[in-house]
């Protein structure tokens, strides 16, 4: 328990650093970076895993995957993202830390594959700060700096369940509520102290309801005895029924603050499709292949679409290695190893050039007691370019999570 308490305190302390740090400039457009997975486990094997059912993990992409839960579980964690941003002249380092999410799940019926899960997870993230130095050639108002800032994002609260149909065909569904704060500001500071600076802050509060529907197929190789086994396919779709956005525009200076505009706008958020296949190699290597599509080009606010967005697409491949557990297995034999890689056509289009991202992944799960692990996920990625007035980002994302089982949350039967 002392070890667990120290880990939790460390995670909370690390998360608090986010308020003094910055993220990607590309998050200025649309709703920000899409968060494909909140989990250190999924990050370690390529972020996705649509067709995977886990008895000791709470997936959020496909609710059908809860059909194999064997114990009550609670999971949470934080992620650190540090990266270099470079153009054709300069290079700078930025970083950001954030809490990645919280989920709770428990099995209702192992026979019928009924599992119930709920939680709060990130959907998009906005976090940037850019300062431009401007020169007054006529020296009328003097030189000044303009600073652009963005923060916030969209999160999702969900509750749902899975169910195993005859022939080992699993389905799942959730009710989703989306909410968030998107803050965009600009301010100028003059070197001439006689000139009064000003600033504008746009605050948007999106809200929406929706559902996630998914399935995982039976094992197509059941009953065979081969090197490849447990071959399954799975898919899920995120649908949004209704969405709106509250908007607040504030103008400020050193002498006054005014609310310029307050309104509610219609918003259309795009659906998302996840599809994948998974199989076992030699009973110990789980391989997962996934595809994601989300038409961010269709995002609109008051029927107005952004000219900086396109449809997002991602291809991912990952693996997980679990050694065969025998009585008296060593600690090293209980460690789960992961890896993967992905290609992502992000939703950003800047100067008519699409921003693509390439990533490699790695990670592991370290057992701290029976049914409880510390999960670590790593991602190295790069996107963008230094030509055509664009920026290139080279980054490393580190996610640390805690996954706790029924040793803390289930009473022993007497």
C-alpha positions as CSV (number, residue, x, y, z in Angstrom):
1,X,0.0,0.0,0.0
2,X,2.9,2.4,0.7
3,X,4.2,1.8,-2.8
4,X,0.8,2.4,-4.3
5,X,0.3,5.6,-2.3
6,X,3.7,6.9,-3.5
7,X,2.8,6.1,-7.1
8,X,-0.5,7.9,-6.9
9,X,1.1,11.0,-5.3
10,X,3.8,11.1,-8.0
11,X,1.2,10.9,-10.8
12,X,-0.8,13.8,-9.3
13,X,2.3,15.9,-8.8
14,X,3.4,15.2,-12.4
15,X,0.0,16.1,-13.8
16,X,0.1,19.5,-12.1
17,X,3.1,20.5,-14.3
18,X,0.7,20.9,-17.3
19,X,-0.3,24.4,-16.3
20,X,3.2,25.8,-17.1
21,X,3.9,24.1,-20.3
22,X,2.9,24.2,-24.0
23,X,1.9,21.8,-26.7
24,X,1.6,21.6,-30.5
25,X,0.8,24.7,-32.6
26,X,-1.2,22.5,-34.9
27,X,-3.8,22.2,-32.2
28,X,-4.9,25.7,-33.0
29,X,-7.1,24.3,-35.8
30,X,-10.4,22.5,-35.4
31,X,-10.9,20.9,-32.0
32,X,-7.2,20.1,-31.5
33,X,-5.2,16.8,-31.6
34,X,-7.4,13.6,-31.5
35,X,-6.7,11.4,-28.5
36,X,-6.9,7.9,-29.8
37,X,-6.4,6.2,-26.5
38,X,-6.2,7.2,-22.9
39,X,-4.3,4.1,-21.8
40,X,-0.6,3.4,-21.3
41,X,-1.3,-0.2,-22.3
42,X,-2.9,0.7,-25.6
43,X,-0.2,3.3,-26.3
44,X,2.5,0.7,-26.0
45,X,1.0,-1.4,-28.8
46,X,0.0,1.3,-31.3
47,X,-2.9,3.1,-29.5
48,X,-5.8,1.0,-30.9
49,X,-6.8,-2.7,-30.6
50,X,-10.4,-2.6,-31.7
51,X,-10.8,-6.4,-32.0
52,X,-9.1,-7.3,-28.7
53,X,-11.0,-8.6,-25.7
54,X,-9.1,-8.2,-22.4
55,X,-9.9,-9.8,-19.1
56,X,-7.5,-7.5,-17.3
57,X,-7.9,-4.2,-19.2
58,X,-10.6,-1.6,-19.8
59,X,-10.7,-0.7,-23.5
60,X,-12.6,2.4,-24.6
61,X,-12.6,2.1,-28.4
62,X,-15.0,-0.9,-28.6
63,X,-17.4,-1.7,-25.8
64,X,-17.8,-5.3,-27.0
65,X,-14.3,-5.9,-25.6
66,X,-15.6,-5.9,-22.1
67,X,-17.1,-9.4,-22.5
68,X,-14.0,-11.1,-21.1
69,X,-13.7,-9.1,-17.8
70,X,-13.0,-11.4,-14.9
71,X,-12.8,-8.9,-12.0
72,X,-13.7,-5.4,-11.1
73,X,-11.1,-3.0,-12.4
74,X,-10.2,0.7,-12.0
75,X,-7.6,2.4,-14.2
76,X,-6.1,5.9,-14.4
77,X,-2.9,7.6,-15.4
78,X,-1.0,10.5,-16.8
79,X,1.0,11.2,-20.0
80,X,4.0,13.4,-20.7
81,X,4.6,14.7,-24.2
82,X,8.0,16.4,-24.9
83,X,8.9,17.5,-28.5
84,X,11.1,19.7,-30.6
85,X,9.4,22.1,-33.0
86,X,11.6,23.3,-35.9
87,X,11.3,25.5,-39.0
88,X,13.9,26.2,-41.6
89,X,15.7,28.6,-39.1
90,X,15.2,27.6,-35.5
91,X,14.3,24.8,-33.1
92,X,12.6,24.9,-29.7
93,X,11.6,22.3,-27.1
94,X,8.1,22.2,-25.6
95,X,6.4,19.8,-23.2
96,X,3.0,19.1,-21.7
97,X,1.7,16.8,-19.0
98,X,-1.9,15.8,-18.4
99,X,-4.2,13.3,-16.7
100,X,-5.2,10.8,-19.4
101,X,-8.5,9.5,-18.0
102,X,-10.3,7.4,-15.4
103,X,-12.3,4.2,-16.0
104,X,-14.1,1.6,-13.9
105,X,-15.5,-1.7,-15.0
106,X,-16.9,-4.9,-13.5
107,X,-18.3,-8.2,-14.8
108,X,-21.9,-9.0,-14.3
109,X,-22.1,-12.4,-16.0
110,X,-19.1,-14.4,-17.3
111,X,-21.4,-16.8,-18.9
112,X,-23.1,-14.2,-21.1
113,X,-20.1,-11.9,-21.4
114,X,-21.9,-9.0,-19.7
115,X,-19.5,-6.4,-18.5
116,X,-20.4,-2.9,-17.4
117,X,-17.9,0.0,-17.7
118,X,-17.9,3.8,-17.2
119,X,-15.4,6.6,-17.1
120,X,-14.1,9.9,-18.4
121,X,-11.6,10.0,-21.2
122,X,-10.1,12.8,-23.4
123,X,-11.3,13.1,-27.0
124,X,-9.3,16.1,-28.2
125,X,-6.6,18.4,-26.8
126,X,-5.6,22.0,-27.4
127,X,-2.4,23.4,-25.9
128,X,-0.1,25.9,-27.6
129,X,1.6,29.3,-27.1
130,X,3.2,31.3,-29.9
131,X,4.8,34.8,-29.7
132,X,5.5,36.9,-32.8
133,X,7.8,40.0,-32.5
134,X,6.5,42.9,-34.7
135,X,8.5,45.9,-35.7
136,X,7.0,49.4,-36.4
137,X,9.0,50.8,-39.3
138,X,7.6,54.3,-38.7
139,X,8.3,54.2,-35.0
140,X,4.9,55.6,-34.2
141,X,3.7,53.0,-31.7
142,X,7.0,51.2,-31.2
143,X,7.8,47.5,-31.4
144,X,5.5,45.0,-29.9
145,X,4.9,41.3,-29.3
146,X,1.7,39.4,-30.1
147,X,1.1,36.2,-28.2
148,X,-1.4,33.6,-29.3
149,X,-2.5,31.0,-26.7
150,X,-4.8,28.0,-26.8
151,X,-5.8,25.5,-24.1
152,X,-8.4,23.0,-23.2
153,X,-10.1,20.2,-25.2
154,X,-13.1,17.9,-25.4
155,X,-13.6,15.0,-23.0
156,X,-16.2,12.2,-22.9
157,X,-18.1,10.7,-20.1
158,X,-19.5,7.2,-21.0
159,X,-21.4,4.3,-19.5
160,X,-22.1,1.1,-21.3
161,X,-22.2,-2.7,-21.4
162,X,-21.2,-5.7,-23.4
163,X,-23.1,-8.9,-24.2
164,X,-22.0,-12.2,-25.7
165,X,-24.4,-13.7,-28.2
166,X,-24.6,-17.4,-29.2
167,X,-21.6,-18.7,-31.2
168,X,-19.2,-16.4,-29.2
169,X,-20.2,-13.2,-31.0
170,X,-19.9,-10.2,-28.7
171,X,-21.6,-6.8,-29.0
172,X,-21.5,-3.6,-26.9
173,X,-22.9,-0.2,-26.6
174,X,-22.4,3.0,-24.6
175,X,-24.1,6.3,-24.0
176,X,-21.6,9.1,-24.4
177,X,-21.7,12.7,-23.2
178,X,-19.2,15.1,-24.7
179,X,-18.1,18.4,-23.0
180,X,-15.2,20.7,-22.8
181,X,-13.6,24.1,-22.8
182,X,-11.6,25.5,-25.8
183,X,-9.8,28.8,-25.0
184,X,-8.2,30.9,-27.7
185,X,-6.5,34.2,-26.8
186,X,-4.3,36.9,-28.4
187,X,-2.6,39.8,-26.7
188,X,-0.1,42.4,-27.6
189,X,2.6,44.0,-25.4
190,X,4.3,47.2,-26.5
191,X,7.9,48.2,-25.7
192,X,6.6,51.8,-25.6
193,X,5.1,52.1,-22.1
194,X,2.9,54.9,-23.3
195,X,1.0,52.6,-25.6
196,X,-1.7,50.5,-24.0
197,X,-1.8,46.8,-24.9
198,X,-4.9,44.8,-25.6
199,X,-6.2,41.3,-25.8
200,X,-9.0,39.1,-26.9
201,X,-10.2,35.8,-25.5
202,X,-12.6,33.4,-27.2
203,X,-14.0,30.7,-25.0
204,X,-16.0,27.9,-26.6
205,X,-17.9,25.3,-24.6
206,X,-19.0,22.4,-26.8
207,X,-21.4,19.8,-25.6
208,X,-22.9,16.8,-27.3
209,X,-24.6,13.4,-26.8
210,X,-23.9,10.2,-28.7
211,X,-23.3,6.5,-28.6
212,X,-20.5,4.0,-29.4
213,X,-21.6,0.6,-31.0
214,X,-19.3,-2.3,-31.5
215,X,-18.8,-6.0,-32.1
216,X,-16.1,-8.6,-31.9
217,X,-16.4,-11.8,-33.9
218,X,-16.0,-15.4,-32.8
219,X,-12.6,-17.1,-33.1
220,X,-12.4,-18.1,-36.8
221,X,-9.7,-20.7,-36.0
222,X,-11.4,-22.3,-33.1
223,X,-10.9,-26.0,-33.0
224,X,-7.8,-25.9,-35.2
225,X,-4.3,-26.7,-33.9
226,X,-1.9,-24.3,-35.7
227,X,0.8,-21.7,-35.0
228,X,-1.9,-19.0,-35.6
229,X,-4.9,-19.0,-33.3
230,X,-7.7,-16.9,-31.9
231,X,-8.3,-15.0,-35.1
232,X,-11.0,-12.3,-34.6
233,X,-12.2,-9.2,-36.3
234,X,-13.9,-6.2,-34.6
235,X,-15.4,-2.8,-35.4
236,X,-17.0,0.1,-33.6
237,X,-18.6,3.4,-34.6
238,X,-18.9,6.6,-32.6
239,X,-22.1,8.5,-33.5
240,X,-23.1,11.9,-32.3
241,X,-26.8,12.8,-32.1
242,X,-26.8,16.4,-31.1
243,X,-24.2,19.0,-30.5
244,X,-24.0,22.7,-29.7
245,X,-21.4,25.2,-28.6
246,X,-21.6,28.2,-26.2
247,X,-19.3,31.1,-27.3
248,X,-17.9,33.9,-25.2
249,X,-15.7,36.7,-26.6
250,X,-13.9,39.0,-24.1
251,X,-11.9,42.1,-24.9
252,X,-9.4,43.3,-22.3
253,X,-6.8,46.0,-21.7
254,X,-5.0,47.5,-18.8
255,X,-8.0,49.9,-18.1
256,X,-11.1,47.7,-18.7
257,X,-12.5,44.3,-19.6
258,X,-15.6,44.0,-21.8
259,X,-17.8,41.0,-22.8
260,X,-18.1,41.5,-26.6
261,X,-20.3,38.6,-27.5
262,X,-22.2,35.7,-25.8
263,X,-24.0,33.2,-28.0
264,X,-25.0,29.6,-28.6
265,X,-24.1,28.0,-31.9
266,X,-25.0,24.8,-33.7
267,X,-22.2,22.4,-34.1
268,X,-21.8,19.3,-36.2
269,X,-19.1,16.8,-35.0
270,X,-17.9,13.9,-37.3
271,X,-18.6,10.3,-36.6
272,X,-15.6,7.9,-36.2
273,X,-15.1,4.3,-37.5
274,X,-12.7,1.8,-35.9
275,X,-12.0,-1.6,-37.5
276,X,-9.4,-4.2,-36.9
277,X,-8.3,-7.8,-36.7
278,X,-6.2,-9.7,-34.1
279,X,-4.7,-13.1,-33.6
280,X,-2.3,-15.0,-31.5
281,X,1.1,-16.4,-32.6
282,X,2.4,-19.4,-30.8
283,X,-0.2,-18.7,-27.9
284,X,2.0,-15.9,-26.5
285,X,2.2,-13.1,-29.1
286,X,-1.0,-11.1,-29.6
287,X,-0.9,-9.2,-32.9
288,X,-3.4,-6.4,-33.6
289,X,-4.0,-4.6,-36.9
290,X,-6.3,-1.5,-37.0
291,X,-7.8,1.2,-39.2
292,X,-9.5,4.4,-38.1
293,X,-11.4,6.9,-40.1
294,X,-13.0,10.2,-39.0
295,X,-14.2,12.9,-41.5
296,X,-13.0,16.1,-39.7
297,X,-13.6,17.9,-43.0
298,X,-17.3,17.8,-42.0
299,X,-16.9,19.6,-38.7
300,X,-19.0,22.7,-38.9
301,X,-20.0,25.5,-36.5
302,X,-23.2,27.4,-37.6
303,X,-22.8,25.6,-40.9
304,X,-19.4,27.0,-41.4
305,X,-16.5,24.6,-42.1
306,X,-12.8,25.1,-41.6
307,X,-10.4,25.4,-44.5
308,X,-7.6,23.9,-42.4
309,X,-9.2,20.4,-41.9
310,X,-9.4,17.2,-43.9
311,X,-10.5,13.6,-43.2
312,X,-8.4,11.8,-40.6
313,X,-7.1,8.3,-41.3
314,X,-4.8,6.0,-39.3
315,X,-3.3,2.6,-39.8
316,X,-1.7,0.8,-36.8
317,X,0.0,-2.5,-36.1
318,X,0.9,-3.7,-32.6
319,X,1.9,-6.7,-30.6
320,X,1.8,-7.8,-27.0
321,X,3.9,-10.7,-25.5
322,X,2.8,-12.6,-22.4
323,X,4.9,-15.5,-21.3
324,X,3.2,-18.6,-20.2
325,X,2.5,-18.4,-16.5
326,X,3.6,-21.4,-14.5
327,X,3.4,-22.1,-10.8
328,X,6.5,-20.4,-9.3
329,X,7.1,-18.1,-12.3
330,X,9.7,-15.4,-11.8
331,X,8.9,-11.7,-11.7
332,X,10.5,-11.2,-15.1
333,X,8.2,-13.9,-16.5
334,X,5.2,-11.9,-15.4
335,X,6.1,-8.7,-17.2
336,X,4.0,-8.0,-20.4
337,X,5.9,-6.5,-23.3
338,X,4.4,-4.4,-26.1
339,X,5.4,-2.7,-29.4
340,X,4.0,-1.2,-32.6
341,X,4.0,1.4,-35.3
342,X,1.5,3.6,-37.1
343,X,0.9,6.0,-40.0
344,X,-1.7,8.8,-39.5
345,X,-3.1,11.2,-42.0
346,X,-4.0,13.9,-39.5
347,X,-6.9,16.2,-39.9
348,X,-4.7,19.2,-40.5
349,X,-4.2,20.9,-43.8
350,X,-1.9,24.0,-43.7
351,X,-0.9,26.0,-46.8
352,X,-2.7,23.3,-48.9
353,X,-0.3,20.7,-47.5
354,X,-1.6,17.8,-45.4
355,X,0.2,17.0,-42.1
356,X,1.1,13.3,-41.8
357,X,2.4,11.6,-38.7
358,X,4.6,8.5,-38.3
359,X,5.0,6.7,-34.9
360,X,6.7,3.8,-33.2
361,X,5.6,2.4,-29.9
362,X,6.8,0.3,-27.0
363,X,5.8,-0.5,-23.5
364,X,5.3,-3.0,-20.7
365,X,3.1,-3.9,-17.7
366,X,4.9,-4.4,-14.4
367,X,3.0,-6.4,-11.8
368,X,2.8,-4.9,-8.3
369,X,0.5,-7.7,-6.9
370,X,-1.9,-10.3,-8.1
371,X,-4.2,-8.6,-10.7
372,X,-2.6,-5.2,-10.3
373,X,0.0,-3.5,-12.6
374,X,1.9,-0.4,-13.4
375,X,1.6,0.2,-17.1
376,X,4.1,2.1,-19.2
377,X,3.7,3.2,-22.8
378,X,6.2,5.1,-25.1
379,X,5.6,6.7,-28.4
380,X,8.1,8.4,-30.7
381,X,6.6,10.4,-33.5
382,X,7.3,13.0,-36.1
383,X,5.0,15.0,-38.3
384,X,5.1,18.1,-40.6
385,X,8.0,19.6,-42.5
386,X,10.3,22.6,-42.4
387,X,9.6,23.7,-45.9
388,X,6.6,25.7,-47.3
389,X,6.4,27.8,-44.1
390,X,5.4,24.8,-42.0
391,X,6.7,23.3,-38.8
392,X,8.2,19.9,-38.1
393,X,7.6,18.1,-34.7
394,X,9.7,15.3,-33.3
395,X,8.3,14.1,-30.0
396,X,8.3,11.5,-27.3
397,X,5.2,10.6,-25.4
398,X,5.4,8.8,-22.1
399,X,2.3,7.4,-20.4
400,X,2.1,5.9,-17.0
401,X,-1.0,4.2,-15.7
402,X,-2.2,2.2,-12.7
403,X,-4.5,-0.8,-13.2
404,X,-6.1,-2.2,-10.1
405,X,-8.1,-5.4,-9.8
406,X,-10.5,-6.9,-7.3
407,X,-8.0,-7.3,-4.5
408,X,-9.1,-3.7,-3.5
409,X,-12.6,-3.6,-4.9
410,X,-14.3,-7.0,-4.4
411,X,-15.4,-8.6,-1.2
412,X,-14.4,-12.2,-0.6
413,X,-17.4,-14.6,-0.5
414,X,-17.9,-16.2,2.9
